[in-house]
Amino acid sequence: MTELTEQTTEYPLEMTEDERYLFDLNGYVIIRGVLTPEEVKEANDVIDRRQSLMIERSEAALRNAVKGTAFYGSGPGRKDLGGVLEWGEESKVFKSILAHPRLRPLFNGILGKGYRMDHLPFVIAQDKGGEGFQLHGGTVDCTSGEYNPYLAYTCHQGQIRSSLLGVNVMLTDHNAGDGGFCVVPGSHKSNFKMPDGMVDGEKYQEFIRQPTTKAGDIVLFSEGTVHGAMAWTSDQQRRVCLYRFSPSTNVYGRSYFGNEGGGWPKAMYEDLTDAQRAVLEPPYANRLDRPIIQEDGSVEISSRNARKKQHDQELFGTKYF
């Protein structure tokens, strides 16, 4: 697998052939050392100051695994912490993921130019024995066997497209046997639901992989790839920050217009670069004046010709059809 050490400062401008092959083969790819040790420490220090704000999923209605199964753990619920892009200067590391120069080529290669953030990102934490998450997702839903167009994965004439991309920013080491994020490699191309018991980790465990990662690594996975989380076994608290991105015209979440007047929570827009701000655009086609991040990190507006826009204004009384 192509890896990048934290000392490297020159990044690929396009998704590499290795990355493209591995993502298409497995439905996920690991990019090593995206965050420096200093950035990992900064992110964890920020989380430490907000430990009391974590919400444990202790109620039965919030549990993500069936009691008594392999993914359930020994009792403690998973802990969630939201607002990671709303902490002012303390959100700097978390905001860097939106248009990180090491990740942009992969975002463009998997989602296309004009990619956008689709869900509010949040921190996931598991203490020792903490509950994981039964297997879920799949282009063909792993439980029902129904086709999931909103999680679709395609590759046509060498062009990959995923309707929804999960991005796990690893903030602690995940050693072999620790638990945490797990995946069924290749399941983004499966045409059938899973056998009974497999979604709970009770059968065919040899086909469920827990990738080993270091703090600072990033796992990109198609939401069309069946995935979940194993119960956590390490003494150190597990921490990841989960983002989800989509192509410019795709949408799953709805927080992007959740505030009065539309838009994400206002605090998210503070201290953003032009490239980061472009990723927070709502879903619409690139040719309708969408800001597009260029290879050098600058932003240019993709647009139709002025006469067509004038025609729409005359026809509809609005700037866009």
Solvent accessible surface area in square Angstrom, and as a share of the most:
residue,aa,sasa,rsa
1,M,100,0.45
2,T,39,0.23
3,E,104,0.47
4,L,23,0.11
5,T,81,0.47
6,E,67,0.30
7,Q,133,0.59
8,T,48,0.28
9,T,110,0.64
10,E,148,0.67
11,Y,64,0.24
12,P,41,0.26
13,L,109,0.54
14,E,120,0.54
15,M,7,0.03
16,T,38,0.22
17,E,125,0.56
18,D,78,0.41
19,E,1,0.01
20,R,67,0.24
21,Y,137,0.52
22,L,32,0.16
23,F,0,0.00
24,D,35,0.18
25,L,87,0.43
26,N,21,0.11
27,G,0,0.00
28,Y,9,0.03
29,V,0,0.00
30,I,9,0.04
31,I,0,0.00
32,R,57,0.21
33,G,13,0.12
34,V,8,0.04
35,L,4,0.02
36,T,40,0.23
37,P,80,0.50
38,E,125,0.56
39,E,49,0.22
40,V,14,0.08
41,K,130,0.55
42,E,70,0.32
43,A,0,0.00
44,N,26,0.13
45,D,45,0.24
46,V,2,0.01
47,I,0,0.00
48,D,74,0.38
49,R,147,0.54
50,R,41,0.15
51,Q,72,0.32
52,S,107,0.69
53,L,111,0.55
54,M,24,0.11
55,I,118,0.60
56,E,70,0.31
57,R,54,0.20
58,S,64,0.42
59,E,116,0.52
60,A,93,0.72
61,A,97,0.75
62,L,70,0.35
63,R,58,0.21
64,N,16,0.08
65,A,10,0.08
66,V,79,0.46
67,K,159,0.67
68,G,73,0.70
69,T,25,0.14
70,A,57,0.44
71,F,5,0.02
72,Y,27,0.10
73,G,30,0.29
74,S,95,0.61
75,G,26,0.25
76,P,49,0.31
77,G,2,0.02
78,R,17,0.06
79,K,48,0.21
80,D,23,0.12
81,L,4,0.02
82,G,46,0.44
83,G,25,0.24
84,V,1,0.01
85,L,4,0.02
86,E,61,0.28
87,W,37,0.13
88,G,21,0.20
89,E,121,0.54
90,E,52,0.23
91,S,0,0.00
92,K,129,0.55
93,V,8,0.05
94,F,5,0.02
95,K,7,0.03
96,S,27,0.17
97,I,1,0.01
98,L,0,0.00
99,A,9,0.07
100,H,16,0.07
101,P,55,0.34
102,R,1,0.01
103,L,0,0.00
104,R,28,0.10
105,P,9,0.06
106,L,0,0.00
107,F,0,0.00
108,N,39,0.20
109,G,21,0.20
110,I,0,0.00
111,L,3,0.02
112,G,6,0.05
113,K,119,0.50
114,G,9,0.09
115,Y,6,0.02
116,R,0,0.00
117,M,0,0.00
118,D,0,0.00
119,H,34,0.15
120,L,70,0.35
121,P,5,0.03
122,F,41,0.17
123,V,0,0.00
124,I,13,0.06
125,A,0,0.00
126,Q,0,0.00
127,D,44,0.23
128,K,119,0.50
129,G,13,0.12
130,G,0,0.00
131,E,0,0.00
132,G,0,0.00
133,F,54,0.23
134,Q,56,0.25
135,L,3,0.01
136,H,57,0.25
137,G,10,0.10
138,G,0,0.00
139,T,15,0.08
140,V,23,0.13
141,D,34,0.18
142,C,4,0.02
143,T,91,0.53
144,S,62,0.40
145,G,32,0.30
146,E,120,0.54
147,Y,130,0.49
148,N,10,0.05
149,P,77,0.48
150,Y,111,0.42
151,L,16,0.08
152,A,13,0.10
153,Y,20,0.08
154,T,72,0.42
155,C,62,0.37
156,H,130,0.58
157,Q,169,0.75
158,G,52,0.50
159,Q,101,0.45
160,I,3,0.02
161,R,71,0.26
162,S,1,0.00
163,S,17,0.11
164,L,4,0.02
165,L,0,0.00
166,G,0,0.00
167,V,0,0.00
168,N,7,0.03
169,V,4,0.02
170,M,3,0.01
171,L,2,0.01
172,T,8,0.05
173,D,46,0.24
174,H,3,0.01
175,N,74,0.38
176,A,84,0.65
177,G,59,0.57
178,D,19,0.10
179,G,3,0.03
180,G,0,0.00
181,F,9,0.04
182,C,0,0.00
183,V,0,0.00
184,V,15,0.09
185,P,37,0.24
186,G,25,0.24
187,S,10,0.07
188,H,4,0.02
189,K,103,0.44
190,S,45,0.29
191,N,109,0.56
192,F,163,0.68
193,K,113,0.48
194,M,23,0.10
195,P,64,0.40
196,D,123,0.64
197,G,23,0.22
198,M,14,0.06
199,V,25,0.14
200,D,24,0.13
201,G,3,0.02
202,E,85,0.38
203,K,89,0.38
204,Y,91,0.34
205,Q,101,0.45
206,E,131,0.59
207,F,114,0.47
208,I,14,0.07
209,R,117,0.43
210,Q,24,0.11
211,P,11,0.07
212,T,66,0.39
213,T,3,0.02
214,K,117,0.50
215,A,34,0.27
216,G,0,0.00
217,D,5,0.02
218,I,0,0.00
219,V,0,0.00
220,L,0,0.00
221,F,4,0.02
222,S,0,0.00
223,E,11,0.05
224,G,0,0.00
225,T,0,0.00
226,V,5,0.03
227,H,11,0.05
228,G,4,0.04
229,A,10,0.08
230,M,52,0.23
231,A,16,0.12
232,W,2,0.01
233,T,76,0.44
234,S,27,0.17
235,D,121,0.63
236,Q,105,0.46
237,Q,31,0.14
238,R,7,0.02
239,R,18,0.06
240,V,0,0.00
241,C,0,0.00
242,L,14,0.07
243,Y,1,0.00
244,R,46,0.17
245,F,0,0.00
246,S,0,0.00
247,P,17,0.11
248,S,12,0.08
249,T,85,0.49
250,N,47,0.24
251,V,71,0.41
252,Y,115,0.44
253,G,16,0.15
254,R,173,0.63
255,S,38,0.24
256,Y,35,0.13
257,F,91,0.38
258,G,59,0.57
259,N,51,0.26
260,E,171,0.77
261,G,86,0.83
262,G,37,0.35
263,G,23,0.22
264,W,3,0.01
265,P,30,0.19
266,K,162,0.69
267,A,33,0.25
268,M,2,0.01
269,Y,57,0.22
270,E,90,0.40
271,D,113,0.58
272,L,24,0.12
273,T,75,0.43
274,D,104,0.54
275,A,7,0.06
276,Q,23,0.10
277,R,106,0.39
278,A,6,0.04
279,V,1,0.00
280,L,5,0.03
281,E,47,0.21
282,P,56,0.35
283,P,32,0.20
284,Y,52,0.20
285,A,35,0.27
286,N,46,0.24
287,R,120,0.44
288,L,24,0.12
289,D,27,0.14
290,R,0,0.00
291,P,21,0.13
292,I,15,0.08
293,I,14,0.07
294,Q,53,0.23
295,E,103,0.46
296,D,119,0.62
297,G,22,0.21
298,S,52,0.34
299,V,42,0.24
300,E,104,0.47
301,I,104,0.53
302,S,37,0.24
303,S,53,0.34
304,R,28,0.10
305,N,83,0.42
306,A,77,0.60
307,R,137,0.50
308,K,109,0.46
309,K,50,0.21
310,Q,94,0.42
311,H,91,0.41
312,D,10,0.05
313,Q,87,0.39
314,E,110,0.49
315,L,107,0.53
316,F,112,0.46
317,G,52,0.50
318,T,72,0.42
319,K,115,0.49
320,Y,79,0.30
321,F,126,0.52
